[in-house]
C-alpha cells in the first residue's frame, strides 16, 4: 500500500520532524509512522509547516512541508484555506510520479486537503480526529457548532470513507453523529498503552527536583489554557495548609508557562513548584513512578494519553469528572474523581491521599490491572488502524480493477 497522509505539525513531534530531537508527545501519530514502515507500506506525509522538515524517516516514510511559502503568507489572508490548497498542490505534484491507494487526513487541515486529493486523484480518503472540543464548547447543536467554529467542524462535514476518532472522553463521537456520520464508517477507539510502562528495570534517569521525603503532585502535558494547569497551583495552595512538604512538578511546555510562573511567584509558592519543560516521551515513565499523585484537571475531558500512561504505570490518578472520564477513572477504584462545581473539596481529598500510602498504592495497582485488561497495547491499537486502511486500499484496487 502506498499512502498519502496530510497532517498538522503536532507540537509533540515538531522537533522530531524538523530533525532537532526525539518525539515529546503524540505517541499515536509517530507510532503510526513506524507501524506503516514495519508492515512494509510506503507513506508520504505532508505537514502543515513552511519549515524545512526531514526528507525521510526511512526508505519507506517520506516527509514534506505543505504550507504556502513565508514570503507569500504574510501578505495574504485566509491562511488556513491557502495552506489546504498548498498541501493539495504538493499532493498533486507527488501523484505525477507516484500512484497512491489512500489519502489519510488528520484534523481539519488534513481532512480538507485529504477530501480534495481524494476527489482529484480518484482514491479513497479517511479522516483522523484526536477527539474534539466542539461538544464541550457548544453542546449538542449543529447550528451552534457551525456558528462557533466552522473550521474545527470540517472533519465532520466533509465526506470520507472512514472516520477514526480517539475516544479521549471529549465526546467527538457525538459530534460525528450530530452531522450524520454513518455508524459503519465511524470508529471510536481508545488509545493504547505501552507494555514497557510496567518495566522498572528500564527506567530512564531524570532530574527529580524534590528534596528527600517530600510528597509530589505531577502534571504532565501541554501547559495551555483549556487544559487548566492553573487549577493544579490552586490545589497545591490548599494542600500546603495541612501538608507543607508537598511539591508540584510540571512536565511539559506551552504558552501558559510564563503565566504559571508568575502565579507561583505571586502566591509565594516558587519553592514548591518546579517547571521541568518538555522531555522525550521515553522519559515520562520515570516521572509517573516518582510522583505520589498524578493530576488531570482539564475542562472537557480527562481521558487523555497521559492519564492512560499514568494508570498503566501504576500511578494513583486524581482527575476532574468531565466528559467521559469515568470510563477509565472509576472513583475510589482505579483513581479519584473531582466535581468541577466543588473543587474546594479537592485539597482535603489530596491531603488524605498523601497521608495514606497504602491506599494510593492499592488504587494505582488496580488502575494498572484495569488498563492491562481492557486497553490494547499500542502495537495492537496501531495494527487495527493500519488494517482498516489496508482494507480501504484493497477496496479501491478492486473497484479500479
Buried (B, 14 or more C-beta within 10 A) or exposed (E): BBBBBBBBBBBBBBBBBBEEEEBBBBBBBBBBBBBBBBBEBBBBBBBBBBEEBEEBBEEBBBBBBBBBEEEEBEEEEEBEEBBBBBBBBBBEEBBEEEEBBBBBBBBBBBBBBBBBBBEEBEBBBBBBBBBBBBBBBBEEEBEEBBEBBEEBBBBBBBEBBBBBBBBBBBBBBBBBBBBEBEEEBBBBBBBBBBEEBBEEEEEEEBEBEBEEEBBBBBBBBBBBEEBBBBBBBBBBBBBBEBBEBBBBBBBBBBEBBEBBBEBBEEBEBEEBBBBBEBBBBBBBBBBBBBBBBBBBBBBBBBBBBBBBBBBBBBBBBBBBBBBBBBEBBBBEEBBBBBEEEEBEEBBEBBBEBBEEEEBBEEBBEBBBEBBBEEBBBBBEBBBBBBEBBBEBBBBBEEEEE
